[in-house]
Amino acid sequence: MVGEAGGLARAAVVGTGLIGGSILLRLRDTGLDVAGWDPDPAVRGQLRERGVAVTGTVEEAVAGRDVVFVCGPLPTLPTTLARVAAATDDRCVLTDVGSVKAEVATAATAQGLGHRFVPGHPMAGADRAGLGAAGPELLDGAAWVLCPGPTGLTAFRRLAALLVDVFRARVVPMSAPEHDAAAALASHVPHVLAGALAGTVQRSALRNAVLALAAGSFSDGTRVAGGPPERTANMLLGNRDRVLAELTGVGDFLTELTAALRAGDAESLAGRLAEGRTARAALRGREFGTHRREFPAEAHHAGELAYLRELGAAGGHLTGCRVTAGAVGYTAHLPATPPLG
């Protein structure tokens, strides 16, 4: 059966908003034995209406499961993780979907869960929230960050295989701090900029005229401003230091653009804009080389962990993870660079 890679045939999802609900629906549609739970009784009722097995408590949902996806607001994740861990056995793989990773990774280590908790972050979303916006196709083909720790490679392998099989995910292995550093520019700062632009329009005396003229540039540039403000605030506060550091860099770039515009310096203005155009073009135009690597199947191979983290930090991803007798094999892709050694 699809999705049984790594032996993770029985799953649970705790917290069924946009991301958790989408995970749950995809697992259900794939044919896995999956149960869900949400703190909101109304949401649990909606899940039942959609044909999903729903329980009355977290403990009932996760009992006897092979893998549990812990979802929900960022500040709640450490507490929910501890509750789920207490209700599952030691072979159950635990993961989350939070947009900041260092804090929950530290909490899991402090709770003694480093061997079976793999911090995760699927890089997908929508400008709406809640189960009503969830769909089984939302995460299809998404870049899905996983943060393997030194004692958690066995759990990582099992989870990576599941994500590739069920979601066709591009698994990006990174350390938790590296994820938070990269996500600050890839995701968190864009929320600040979108909110700033949309908020400025909201305050403008010409608000209605601006909205009447708004087309693709405004719509695309402010899309994520349509999300729940509380969720965005939690994300920004959870990665505050990195976001502030990157905002300084954005501010410096804006200063350069402003200076060129004020001076009427067309060459400098075009030069700065060309830098941005180059990055934008690279977003869709990257070419990847494919390679395979194998490592001994022993659980704590330092070379394997170093390879995985280096792959993710270099912009690479995995599309295959298979454990055979005595070895684990990865199918990996790197952007226009030689295979990692």
C-alpha positions as CSV (number, residue, x, y, z in Angstrom):
1,M,0.0,0.0,0.0
2,V,1.2,3.5,-0.8
3,G,2.3,5.2,2.4
4,E,3.4,2.1,4.2
5,A,7.1,2.9,3.6
6,G,8.9,2.8,6.8
7,G,6.1,0.8,8.4
8,L,4.1,3.9,9.1
9,A,0.7,2.5,8.1
10,R,-1.4,3.8,11.1
11,A,-1.4,7.6,11.5
12,A,-2.9,10.3,13.5
13,V,-3.2,14.1,13.1
14,V,-3.6,16.3,16.2
15,G,-4.9,19.7,15.2
16,T,-6.8,19.9,11.9
17,G,-6.7,23.4,10.6
18,L,-5.4,24.3,7.1
19,I,-2.2,22.2,7.3
20,G,-3.2,19.5,9.7
21,G,-6.6,19.1,7.9
22,S,-4.9,18.8,4.5
23,I,-2.5,16.2,5.9
24,L,-5.3,14.2,7.4
25,L,-7.4,14.3,4.2
26,R,-4.5,13.2,2.0
27,L,-3.6,10.3,4.3
28,R,-7.2,9.2,4.4
29,D,-7.5,9.4,0.6
30,T,-4.3,7.4,0.2
31,G,-5.9,4.6,2.1
32,L,-4.0,4.8,5.4
33,D,-5.7,4.0,8.7
34,V,-5.8,7.6,10.1
35,A,-7.5,9.2,13.0
36,G,-7.9,12.9,13.8
37,W,-8.5,15.1,16.7
38,D,-9.0,18.8,17.1
39,P,-9.6,20.9,20.3
40,D,-12.7,22.5,18.7
41,P,-15.8,20.2,18.9
42,A,-17.3,21.9,15.9
43,V,-14.3,21.0,13.8
44,R,-14.5,17.5,15.0
45,G,-18.0,17.4,13.8
46,Q,-16.9,18.7,10.4
47,L,-14.3,16.0,10.2
48,R,-16.9,13.3,10.8
49,E,-19.1,14.8,8.1
50,R,-16.2,14.4,5.7
51,G,-15.9,10.7,6.6
52,V,-12.8,11.0,8.9
53,A,-12.4,8.9,12.0
54,V,-12.4,11.3,14.9
55,T,-11.9,10.7,18.6
56,G,-13.0,12.6,21.7
57,T,-9.5,12.9,23.2
58,V,-5.9,13.3,22.0
59,E,-5.0,10.1,23.8
60,E,-7.6,8.1,21.9
61,A,-6.5,9.5,18.6
62,V,-2.8,8.6,19.0
63,A,-3.0,5.3,20.8
64,G,-1.4,2.5,18.9
65,R,-0.3,4.8,16.0
66,D,2.9,4.5,14.0
67,V,3.2,8.2,13.2
68,V,1.6,11.3,14.7
69,F,1.5,14.8,13.1
70,V,1.3,17.4,15.8
71,C,-0.3,20.6,14.4
72,G,-1.7,23.7,15.9
73,P,-0.5,27.2,17.0
74,L,3.2,27.5,17.6
75,P,3.0,28.3,21.3
76,T,1.0,25.1,22.0
77,L,3.4,22.7,20.2
78,P,5.7,21.8,23.1
79,T,2.8,21.0,25.5
80,T,0.9,19.1,22.8
81,L,4.0,17.1,21.9
82,A,4.5,16.1,25.5
83,R,0.9,14.9,25.8
84,V,1.1,12.9,22.5
85,A,4.4,11.4,23.6
86,A,3.0,10.2,26.9
87,A,0.2,8.4,25.0
88,T,2.3,6.7,22.4
89,D,4.9,3.9,22.5
90,D,8.6,4.4,21.8
91,R,8.4,3.3,18.2
92,C,5.8,5.9,17.2
93,V,7.4,8.6,15.0
94,L,6.4,12.1,16.0
95,T,6.6,15.2,13.9
96,D,5.1,18.7,13.7
97,V,4.3,21.2,11.0
98,G,5.3,24.5,12.7
99,S,6.9,27.3,10.7
100,V,9.7,27.8,13.3
101,K,11.8,24.8,14.4
102,A,14.4,25.6,16.9
103,E,12.1,26.1,19.9
104,V,10.1,22.9,19.4
105,A,13.3,20.9,18.7
106,T,14.8,22.1,21.9
107,A,11.7,21.2,23.8
108,A,11.6,17.7,22.3
109,T,15.2,17.1,23.3
110,A,14.5,18.3,26.8
111,Q,11.6,15.8,26.9
112,G,13.8,12.9,25.9
113,L,12.1,12.6,22.5
114,G,15.1,13.3,20.2
115,H,15.2,9.7,19.0
116,R,11.6,9.7,17.6
117,F,10.6,13.4,17.1
118,V,11.5,14.9,13.7
119,P,10.7,18.6,13.4
120,G,8.9,19.3,10.2
121,H,7.6,22.2,8.1
122,P,5.8,21.7,4.8
123,M,6.3,24.8,2.7
124,A,2.8,25.4,1.5
125,G,-0.2,27.3,2.6
126,A,-3.1,29.5,1.6
127,D,-4.6,32.9,2.4
128,R,-7.4,31.3,4.4
129,A,-7.2,29.2,7.5
130,G,-9.1,26.4,9.1
131,L,-10.4,23.0,8.0
132,G,-12.7,24.7,5.5
133,A,-9.7,25.8,3.5
134,A,-7.9,22.4,3.8
135,G,-7.7,20.0,0.9
136,P,-5.9,16.7,0.1
137,E,-4.0,18.3,-2.7
138,L,-2.7,21.4,-0.8
139,L,0.7,19.8,0.0
140,D,1.2,17.8,-3.2
141,G,4.8,18.1,-4.3
142,A,5.7,20.6,-1.6
143,A,9.1,21.2,-0.3
144,W,8.9,19.6,3.2
145,V,11.6,20.5,5.6
146,L,12.6,17.8,8.1
147,C,15.2,18.4,10.8
148,P,16.9,15.1,11.7
149,G,18.8,15.1,15.0
150,P,21.9,13.0,15.9
151,T,19.8,10.3,17.6
152,G,16.8,10.5,15.3
153,L,18.0,9.1,11.9
154,T,15.8,6.0,12.1
155,A,12.7,8.1,12.6
156,F,13.8,10.5,9.9
157,R,14.2,7.7,7.3
158,R,10.7,6.3,8.1
159,L,9.1,9.7,7.9
160,A,10.9,10.8,4.8
161,A,9.8,7.7,3.0
162,L,6.2,8.3,4.0
163,L,6.2,11.9,2.8
164,V,7.7,11.0,-0.5
165,D,5.2,8.2,-1.1
166,V,2.0,9.9,0.1
167,F,2.6,13.6,-0.7
168,R,5.3,13.3,-3.5
169,A,7.2,15.7,-1.2
170,R,10.6,17.2,-1.9
171,V,12.1,16.4,1.5
172,V,14.6,19.1,2.5
173,P,16.8,17.9,5.4
174,M,18.2,20.8,7.5
175,S,19.2,21.5,11.1
176,A,16.6,23.4,13.0
177,P,18.7,26.6,13.2
178,E,19.4,26.5,9.5
179,H,15.7,26.1,8.8
180,D,14.8,29.1,10.9
181,A,17.5,31.2,9.2
182,A,16.4,30.3,5.7
183,A,12.7,30.5,6.5
184,A,13.1,34.1,7.8
185,L,13.7,35.3,4.3
186,A,11.8,32.6,2.4
187,S,8.6,33.0,4.4
188,H,8.6,35.2,7.5
189,V,9.9,38.5,6.1
190,P,7.4,38.2,3.1
191,H,4.6,38.2,5.7
192,V,5.9,41.4,7.2
193,L,6.3,43.1,3.8
194,A,2.9,42.0,2.6
195,G,1.3,43.2,5.9
196,A,3.1,46.5,5.6
197,L,1.9,47.2,2.0
198,A,-1.6,46.1,2.7
199,G,-1.7,48.0,5.9
200,T,-0.5,51.2,4.3
201,V,-3.3,50.9,1.7
202,Q,-5.8,50.4,4.5
203,R,-4.7,53.7,6.1
204,S,-4.6,55.6,2.8
205,A,-7.1,58.3,2.0
206,L,-7.3,56.8,-1.5
207,R,-7.9,53.2,-0.2
208,N,-10.9,52.5,-2.3
209,A,-9.3,54.0,-5.4
210,V,-6.2,51.9,-4.8
211,L,-8.2,48.7,-4.4
212,A,-10.1,49.5,-7.6
213,L,-6.8,49.8,-9.5
214,A,-5.1,46.8,-7.8
215,A,-4.1,44.1,-10.2
216,G,-1.6,41.2,-10.1
217,S,1.3,43.1,-8.5
218,F,-0.7,44.2,-5.5
219,S,-2.6,40.9,-5.3
220,D,0.5,38.7,-5.5
221,G,2.5,41.0,-3.2
222,T,-0.1,41.0,-0.4
223,R,-1.5,37.4,-0.7
224,V,-0.2,36.2,2.6
225,A,-1.5,39.3,4.4
226,G,-4.9,37.6,4.1
227,G,-4.0,35.0,6.7
228,P,-4.9,35.1,10.4
229,P,-3.0,37.9,12.1
230,E,-2.5,35.8,15.3
231,R,-0.9,33.0,13.4
232,T,1.5,35.4,11.6
233,A,2.3,37.1,14.9
234,N,3.2,33.8,16.5
235,M,5.4,32.9,13.6
236,L,7.3,36.2,13.7
237,L,7.7,36.2,17.4
238,G,8.9,32.6,17.4
239,N,11.7,33.5,15.0
240,R,12.1,37.1,16.1
241,D,15.9,37.4,16.1
242,R,16.3,36.0,12.6
243,V,13.4,38.0,11.2
244,L,14.8,41.3,12.7
245,A,18.2,40.5,11.2
246,E,16.8,39.9,7.7
247,L,14.6,43.0,8.0
248,T,17.7,45.0,8.5
249,G,19.0,43.7,5.2
250,V,15.8,44.4,3.4
251,G,15.8,47.9,4.9
252,D,19.3,48.5,3.6
253,F,18.2,47.4,0.1
254,L,15.2,49.7,0.3
255,T,17.5,52.5,1.3
256,E,19.6,51.9,-1.8
257,L,16.5,51.9,-4.0
258,T,15.2,55.1,-2.3
259,A,18.5,56.9,-2.8
260,A,18.7,56.0,-6.4
261,L,15.1,57.1,-7.0
262,R,15.6,60.4,-5.1
263,A,18.7,61.1,-7.1
264,G,17.1,60.3,-10.4
265,D,19.8,57.7,-11.0
266,A,18.2,55.4,-13.6
267,E,21.3,53.2,-13.9
268,S,21.6,52.5,-10.2
269,L,17.8,52.0,-9.8
270,A,17.7,49.5,-12.7
271,G,20.8,47.8,-11.3
272,R,19.1,47.1,-7.9
273,L,15.9,46.0,-9.6
274,A,17.9,43.7,-11.8
275,E,19.3,41.9,-8.7
276,G,15.8,41.2,-7.6
277,R,14.8,40.0,-11.1
278,T,17.7,37.6,-11.1
279,A,16.5,36.0,-7.8
280,R,12.9,35.8,-9.1
281,A,14.0,34.1,-12.3
282,A,16.1,31.6,-10.4
283,L,13.0,30.6,-8.4
284,R,11.5,28.9,-11.5
285,G,14.6,28.4,-13.6
286,R,16.8,26.2,-11.4
287,E,18.3,23.0,-12.9
288,F,19.0,20.1,-10.6
289,G,21.5,17.3,-10.9
290,T,20.4,13.9,-9.4
291,H,22.6,11.5,-7.5
292,R,22.2,8.5,-5.1
293,R,24.0,7.9,-1.8
294,E,24.0,4.9,0.5
295,F,24.9,4.6,4.1
296,P,25.1,1.7,6.6
297,A,21.7,1.1,8.1
298,E,22.9,1.5,11.7
299,A,20.9,4.1,13.5
300,H,23.5,6.8,14.4
301,H,25.8,7.2,11.4
302,A,27.4,10.6,11.7
303,G,28.3,10.8,8.0
304,E,24.7,10.3,7.0
305,L,23.5,13.2,9.2
306,A,26.3,15.5,7.9
307,Y,25.4,14.6,4.3
308,L,21.7,15.3,4.9
309,R,22.2,18.7,6.5
310,E,24.7,19.7,3.9
311,L,22.3,18.7,1.1
312,G,19.5,20.9,2.5
313,A,21.8,23.9,3.3
314,A,23.0,23.7,-0.4
315,G,19.4,24.0,-1.7
316,G,18.9,20.3,-2.4
317,H,16.2,17.9,-1.6
318,L,15.3,14.2,-1.5
319,T,12.8,12.3,-3.6
320,G,13.6,8.8,-2.4
321,C,14.6,7.1,0.9
322,R,14.6,3.3,1.0
323,V,16.1,1.1,3.7
324,T,17.2,-2.4,2.5
325,A,19.2,-5.1,4.2
326,G,22.2,-3.3,5.8
327,A,21.9,0.0,4.0
328,V,19.8,3.1,3.5
329,G,19.7,4.7,0.0
330,Y,18.8,8.3,-0.9
331,T,17.8,9.8,-4.2
332,A,18.9,13.4,-4.0
333,H,18.8,16.5,-6.2
334,L,21.1,19.5,-6.0
335,P,20.9,22.8,-7.9
336,A,23.5,22.9,-10.6
337,T,26.3,21.7,-8.3
338,P,28.3,18.4,-8.1
339,P,27.0,15.7,-5.8
340,L,28.0,16.1,-2.2
341,G,30.9,14.0,-1.2
